Amino acid sequence: MPARSWRRSPLATCTGVLVIVLALTGCASTPPGPGSAAVVTVDALRSTGRAATELNTQIIYPGVLDRVPGGPALLADYAAPKIRLMLGTDGAYLPDHPPTLPAGWTKGAWDFRTIDELVTATFAAGARPVLNIGYMPDWMWNCATAQPVDATFAPFGEYAARLVSYYNRGSFIAEDGRVITNPAGTAHRVDTWEIWNEPDLWTLACVGPTGKGPGLPSLSPATYVAVWNALAPRMRAVDPTIKLAGPTTARGVEGNAYAYLDLLMRSGDPKPDIATLHGYGSHDERDLDRCLFDGYASGSGCLADGIPSLTKMLTRIQTSAPGRPTWVTEANALASYGIDAKARNWGPLGAAWRASAFARLSAMGVDAIFDYSFVHPGGDQFSAVDPTTGTRLLPYWTNRELARAFPVGATIVASGTDRRGIDTLAVRLAGGAINVLIVNRIVASASDVGGAGQGLTIELQLAGVTSAGELSVRSLDAGTPLDSGPVTRKVGAGTSVTLALGGYSATIVSYEPAVARAPSEATR
């Protein structure tokens, strides 16, 4: 596979001037040319805010993580604070597995084995679950007419209340009077519940155990709010402390997705505690590299608006729901289930895409990004670890390193660049350490689909720190060793460094003050 054939980058240093050359051998990217240096500046004394963006993940299907060699240990090492789990019936399960949406196919068939498996794995990894109730069970629909059996959605509200009771009270009384008990009692309580999954797209209800049914059409904004108002009060009545999240839309501004949150904020009772949406570079694996990063602004030929679609939608959400946390509960470069032959989701472009989205969304104060996903039965396309071998893929190292270098609560300091296609983010940690993210998302050609990116030289200049501090560099790119992760290169004392980047990449430069230069997560 392409993700496992990348070669390690050689290292060169020059005395007198701090230079790290991360030139990729055997790579088709254009090397840095004379006079092509871009300047990145950081002012460590000018604070611009607090880092708020938490990097999380999700596991959609049961019976996958436990079959990955070392899977639970890899999930624990990944150390995502939250793991999103979706309750659904789309049939992607082993033959003996019930759907993760309990009683999803048959009324009264309460079987929590598969969702309990995922919740237990989440707690074992030291994370907290976020449960997304993807849609209504099949028996609440007239599948032939694609209409709910009860247009008030009251039975769905009662169903959702039982789910909350199962996890947060330890049991519930079923429709026939049986008491359904959670084997974990209340030890696996769920704090945050997301209502519906992508109401502006088709619904995966009524596909049946084979997963071959047609599904159902999308919900209108008015119908979504009716669902919300049927569920939210009943769920909150069981546990007033839970956080409710939505509307979890997919289409972006061009698809009128903002209408769901606008109406929810006007007519929802109660209002959502957390505003959620999904964001991908594109839904089509044929889309151009530049489109995944810069969308329609990059020129004609784009099938989607890339990261700008996400930032536009977030701007609208933050206006519609001021003061509320915003979560992107699914994110990746490509959403297409057609496996990308260029391995962009799990290759260097995917690393640059994730880091670019992280830098841009951090600047907007977004509270959480949930990568899609940790491990997926479809293969590496939506995985941070290979589902067959357990090999850690580049998304694993990218999110892991970003989360450690730019933790929630760190002070964001001023940074910028004179070159388009370069994103930056800089934070100051307790004790004075500085971490700088430099993302190279420059495409070599406007027609590239799975290209290597454009190489260039970066001159990083740090202001507001002393020259006695020590600099180190680590990169997430085509040369990252997948077995052990990025190598930290110590480059000596100073306030500037020159980097030669070979193509799509995310580079973290760390500055450690001269005093108390103890080992830390920031400089590993």
Secondary structure, 3 states (H helix, E strand, C coil): CHHHCCCCCCCCCCCCCCEEEECCCCCCCECCCCCCCEEEEEEEEEEEEECCCEEEEECCCCCCHHHCCCHHHHHHHHCCCEEEEEECCCCCCCCCCCCCCCCCCCCCCCCCHHHHHHHHHHHHCCCEEEEEECCCCHHHEECCCCEECCCCCHHHHHHHHHHHHHHHCCEEECCCCCEEECCCCCCCCCCEEEECCCCCCCECCCCCCCCCCCCECCCCHHHHHHHHHHHHHHHHHHCCCCEEEEEEECCCHHHCCHHHHHHHHHHCCCCCCEEEEEEEEECCCCCCHHHHHHHHHHCCCCCCCHHHHHHHHHHHHHHHCCCCCEEEEEEEEECCCCCCCCCCCCCHHHHHHHHHHHHHHHHCCCCEEEECCCCCCCCHHHCCECCCCCCECHHHHHHHHHHHHCCCCCEEEEEEECCCCEEEEEEECCCCCEEEEEEECCCCCCCCCCCCCECEEEEEEEECCCCCCEEEEEEECCCCCCCCCCCCEEEEECCEEEEEECCCEEEEEEEECCCCCCCCHHHC
